[in-house]
Amino acid sequence: WGQEAGMIPGDPVGFPFRTRTERLGEVRAVLALNLIEGSFPRRRREEAVLGDEDRRAIAEITQGRVALELSAMTSAAERDEWVRLCAAPDHTLVLSHSVGKGEAVTGLYPNEAARLARGLEDRELPAGAWCPPPERRRLPVDHEFGRALEQEEVAPPLERLTLPELRSRLRPDLSAGITTREAASAAFCAFKSFAQHRLELEPAGRPSALLGLRNLAERAELALFDDPESAAAGLEAAYDELLERDRGRMESWELRLLQKVRPAHIRRLVRQEFEARKVLRRNRPHGPVLLSEIWPDPVKLAGHPVRFRDSIAWIDIIDDLVLVSSPSFGPGLPNDSKDEHLFDLTEPLLAALLRAAVLRKAHPSHSLGLVSTSDSKKRVLNLTHGQEPLHKNSQVTVYANPRVRDESQQRDPIATAAAVQFVKPGIEALNRTEMEATPGLHCSHCGFGEACRVSAAIIRSSEGRP
């Protein structure tokens, strides 16, 4: 059987869609959409690449073996198609096209049909109208559809976890310790934070080793090696471990690409690391070290004592300067040419700033710099207001006194202070343990949207409208 022979017949109630008039047959009404100049029907027009003269020359050289259609033939076929379209219905013909500022020009044939037709009824509907106005609704389904559209949109209530026993089991012990990444995630969306850090669910989408390369230097503890040779060997081992971990989840072309760029990527990281050490005046740092060891006391956030139990890859104290390793700050970095150094507040950056706020308690009189090795340069956030003790060159970019901007365009001149204020609602959400989903711009790169059902792909706006 062919594919057509095995098809289940469609529902006879409704409107069949056709793209060519040969399949119209005998019909009562035809609705032709978007009849604009250059679409259908179009007048005689030579092709921009091969004009009629070129086509005749090709036909002559090939002695007719290659016969390309001329513009006159195309326009004649379009004209015949138009005649069949107008002659097909025995009761109603509707010709539709866009009008108004910025819209395309109505085609010649529809204009001629409008001029010659008798008893023509001209209707103009506002752009974006899904249904005719009440006085023009003829069918019961039109009235029902119109009433549904005219109802006031009401945002549905967000689902929350209400079972006390489940909330008790999932509620984190804030005083015992959570990670800054969990707190930052809860500040943007409590549902994602609980799904990822408490339920340990896997986000949708296939993870790629390409993303793991962003933090290859952290994974290999590059800053702790004394010489370029041992650093390169450590990076090679971490690179191979990353490929082996994700080998079964990668396409063959991804694996070949990663293997091909491996030597160049490792050489670049080694060169960048040891040149940056000269610029940053770094000693041999020590690590890894727990953030709770640097500052063991809890931090008061939203009325709750909170301990952070992050592991920091390395820390280096040089006179009055404290340099601390930080994972990737994520997207949202300003362009290097900007003077204001205004950052978009993202989850990775918020977590980094929370770690910085704790470190500032341990070293209140020192300048503080967060060092991230995530791309072609080392990025340093100099978080000491009013000072710029760090310098930059081709391998290092220093952001002095960075400011952050959240989704509501709020700005704060001191990034750590803004981070502490922004994370307080997230701490409250962790303590409530209701797992409420919070729609917003962060939904566009969240892997738990299918579970929460209010992601950016499902809702109409950030207010939760369906």
N, C-alpha and C positions, 0 to 999 in steps of 0.2 A: 504494500500500500504506500501511496505517497503521503506526505504530511497532511495534505488537505483531506484525504479519505479518512484519516484517523481523528479529525477534529470533532469535538462535540458541538452541535449547532448552538448558535448564540440565542439570547433572549430576543424574541421578535419585538418586544416593547422597547422603544427608545429610538435613537437616531443613529443610523449607520454613517461612518465617516469614509470619504473617498478622496483620493488625490488625483484621479483621472476620470474624465467623463465617460470613457468607454464602459465603465462598470456601473453607471447610474441606473440604466434601465428606465422603466416607466415609474415615475415618482409623482407624488402630489405636491411636494414643496422642496425647494433647494435653498440652502443658506450658504452663500459663498463668502468666505472670510478673508479679510486683509487684501483687498484688491487695490494694490498700490503700484505706481509706476516702477517698472524694473522687476517686479515679481511675477504676477499673472493678471491679465495677459500683458505681454510686453510687445512694443512695436519693433520694427526692423532695427537691428543694432549689430554692427560688426563687433567681433571679439577683439579685445585689446591686444592679445598676443599674436593671433593668426587672423589677419583680415581676409576679406573675400579674394583680394588679388593674390595673396600668398596661397590660399587654398586652391585657386584655379591653377597656379603654377605647379603646385605639388601634384595635382591630378594629371596635369599634362606631362610632367617628368616621369611619373610612374605609369603612364599610359592607362590611367583609369583604375589601376589596382588599389590605389588609396584615394577614395572619394570622400572628401570632407564636406559636411553640409555648409551651404552658404546662408548668409543672414536672411535672404529673401525666403528660402525654404523654411527656416525656423519660424519666421514671422507668419508665414502662411499656415503652418501647423498650429501656432498659437491662436490665429484667427478662427480656424476650424474648431478648435477646442472651445473657444468662447461661444461660437454659434451653438454647439451641442449643449453647452451649459445653459444657455438662455432658453433653448427649445425643450429641455428635458421635463420640467414640471408642468403639470396640467392645471395648477391652481395658483401657487404662490412662488415668487422668486424674490429672495432677499439678497441684496448686494451690500456688503459691509466693508467699510474702510475707515481709517483713522483721519481725524481732522484736528485742526488747531495748531498752535505755535509749536514749532519743532517737529511736527509730524511729517511723514513722507507724503509725496504728491499723489493724488488720486490718479489712477490709470486713465488713458484715453478712452478705452472701450466702455468702462462704467459711466463716464461722463456722457458719452454719446447715447448710451442706453437710457440714462436719466432724461436726456433731452427729447428722445423720440417716444418714450413710454407714455401711455395714456393711463390716467387714474393712479398716478404715482403718489405714494404716501412717504413723505420724507420725515424721518425721525432722527433726532440727535440725542444720544445718551451721554452722561458725564463719564469721563475716563475713570476706570476702576469700578464702574457699577456692575454688580453681580446680578442684579435683577431689575426689571423695568419698574417705573414708578407705579403706585397703586392703581391709578386710572387706566393704565395700559396692560395690566395683568389679565390675561384671558383664560388661563388654565388654573384649576384648583391647586396644582402643584406649585405654580408661580406665587400664588397668594401665601401658601404655607411656607415656602422658601423665603419670601420677603419678610414675613412676620418673624421668622427665626433670625434673620440678619439684623432686624431692627431692634431686637432685644438688647438690653444693656449687658455688656460683657462683664462678668464677675470672675475674679481670679479664684480658682478652686483652692480650698485649704491645703496647705502642705502636709504631707503625711509625717507623723512623728511616732517614735517608739514610746509606747505607753505601758507595757507590761513591767511591773516593778522588779520581778525576778531577773528579767533580761537586762534591764537598766543597771541593776546592782552588779551583775556579772561583768558588764562591759565598762562600767565607770572606772576610769584610770585613777590610780592613787597619785595625785599631783605632788604630794609631799615626798613620796618615795622616788619619783623621777619620771619624766617623759622626755622625749627628744624635742629639740627646737623645730624640727621638720613636722612633727605631729601637731605642735601648737600652731605653727604657721598654716598648716593645712586646714585646721579647724577654724582659723580666722577667716578663711575664704569660704569653706563649706564643711560643716560638721559631718555631713553624710560621707563625704569622701574621706575625711580623717578617720572615722570609725571603720569604714570599709577597708581602708588600706592598712591602718596601724593596729586596730583591735581585732577585726575579723580576719585580717591578712588575706583578703581576696585578691585575685590577679586581675589587673585592669584589662579591658578589652583591647584587642590589637596585638599583633605579634611584635615582641620586643626585638630590637636589632642591636648587634654588636657595634654598629656605627655610633649609637648614642653612648655606649660604654666608653668609647675612645675619648669622650670629652673629659672624663675624670681619670684617664690612664695614669697621669703623673701621681695623683693621690693614691690610686690603687697600688702602684709600685713603690710608694713612699720615696719618690725621687729625691726629695730634699734631704734625706738622711744619708745619701751616698757621698763619699769623700772625693771621688775622682770620676772623670767622664767614662772611663772604661767600665767600672763597676756599675755606674748608673745605667749605661746602655744595656748591660747584661740583665739588670733588674727589670728594665722596661720590656726587653724581649720576652722574659719569662711571664710578665703580667699580660703582655699582648697575646702570647700563645694560649695562656689560660682563658682569656676572654673569648678567643676564637673557638676553643674546644668546648667551652660552656654553651655557646650559642650555635654550634655547628649544625645541629639538627633543626634549628629554627630559621636558618638563613637560606636564601636562594643561592644557587651556584654562582651567579654573577657577583653577588655580594661577597662571597667567600674569596673569589678570585681577585676582586678589587682590593679587599683588605690585605690579602697576602702580597699584592703588588706594591702597595703604598707603605707597607710595614717598615722597610729600611729608612726611607726618607722621613717618615713620621717620627721615628725614634731619634734620628740624627737631629731633627729640628728641636725636639723637646730637650735633648741633652745640651745643645748649643744655647738654647733659650735659658735654661736653668743656670748654667755657669756664668753666662754673661750678666744675667739678672742679679746674681749674688754680688758681683762687683758694684752694681748700681745701688743696690739696697744695703750695702755694707754688712751683709749677713755673715754671721759666724756659722758654725755647724750647729743647727738647731737640735733640740731633743724632742722625742715623741715616740710613739703616740702617747697622748695624755688625756685623761678624762676631764671634762669641764667641771665636774663635781669635785675633783681634786684641787683645781685652781681656786674655786669658790664653793666651799661645801655648804654654806648657808642657803636656805631657800630664798627665792625672790618673791616679793609680794606683788601679785598681779590680780586685779579685779577682786581684791579681798581674800585671795587664796594664796597660801604659801606653796610655791612651785619650785621644784628642783629640776635642773636640766642635766641629763646624763649622756650628752654627746661625747663622742671620741674625736679628738682633734689630732690630725696627722702629725703636726709639729708646731712648736712655738719657739720664738727666738727673741731674746731681750738684748738690745744693743743700746747701752747707755740709757737715754730716756725714751727709747723707741721700742715698742712691742710689736713684732710681726707675727701674725698667726695664719696658719693654713686654713683655707676655706674651700669647700666644693664650689662647683660652678655657680655663679650668680644667676644663671638662667637668662632668658631674653629680657629686653627692656633696658639694656645699657644705652646711654646716650652716645651720640656721635662724638668722635674724638675732637672735632672742631668746635663743639659747643663750649661756651664758657661757664654756663650755669650748672653743668653736671647734674642735670635733673633726671632721675631714674624712674621708670615705671615700676611700681611695687609688685613684685611677683613672689610666689611661694618660696623659691630658693633664696631670693634676696632677703625676704623677711626672716627666714631662719638664720641666715648669716648675721643679720643685724641684731637678732636676739642673742646670739652667742657673743657678739661684740658688747652688748649692754652688760652681760655678766662679767666679761673680761675687764670692762672699765671699772667695775666694783673692786676687782682684785688689784688693778694698777691705775688708781685714780690720777696720779701725777705724771703718767707716761703718755706719749703719743701712741696712737693705736692704728695699725694698718692691717687690713684683711687682704691676703694674697691668694688669688685664684689663678690656676693654670688650666684654662679650658679651651683655648683656641690658639691663634698664631702669636699671641702676646700674653705676658703676665699682666693681670689686671689687679691694681692695688687700690683699695678704698681707704683713703686717709681720713679717719673719722674724728680727728682732733680739730675742733672748731677754731678757726683763726690762725692755724699754723699749717705749713707745708714743708715738713722735714724731708720728704722724699723727692727724688728727681726721676725723670723719665728719659728713655732713649728708644731706639728702634725695637727693643725687646720688652720694654716695660711701659705701661700706661698708668699714670697715677691720677685718680679722681680725688681732688681736694675738696673737703667739706661737701660731700654729695648730699643732695636733697632728694626726697622721694615723693612720688605722686601715686595715689591710689585711684580706684575706678571713679570716684566722685571728684577727681581733680584736686584733692586736698594737697597742700604743700607744707613741708616743715623744714626749716633750715638745718636742723640737726637730725640726721637720719635715724640714729638709735632711739631718740625720744619719740619720733613718729612710729617706729616699729613697736615700741612698748605700748603705746596707746592703741595701735591698730590690732594688736593681738589679744587685748583684754576681752572682747566679745567671744573670741575663740576659746579662751580659758573658761568663760562662763558656759559655753556650749558643751565643752568636755565635761564639766561638772554636772550639767543637767542631764546629759546622756539621752537626749531625745532623738539624735541622729537626723535632725531636720536638714533638708537640702536647701541650699541658698543659691538660686540662679544668678548668673552674672557672666562677665566676659571670660572668666576662668573656665566656664563650661566647654569652650571651644577646644581645649586641649586636655579634657578630663576623660579618663578611660572607664568611668563608672556611670556614664549617662544612661545606659540602658537599664541599670538597676534602680536609679533614683527616680526616673521618669519625669524629671523636670529640667533636663539638660537643654543646652542651646539648640540642639537639633529637634527638640520636641515642643518647647514653649515658643510663643510668639515674641515675648519681650522679657526683660529681666524682672518683671513684676509677677511672673508665673501664669500669664494668661495662656489658655490652650490654643 
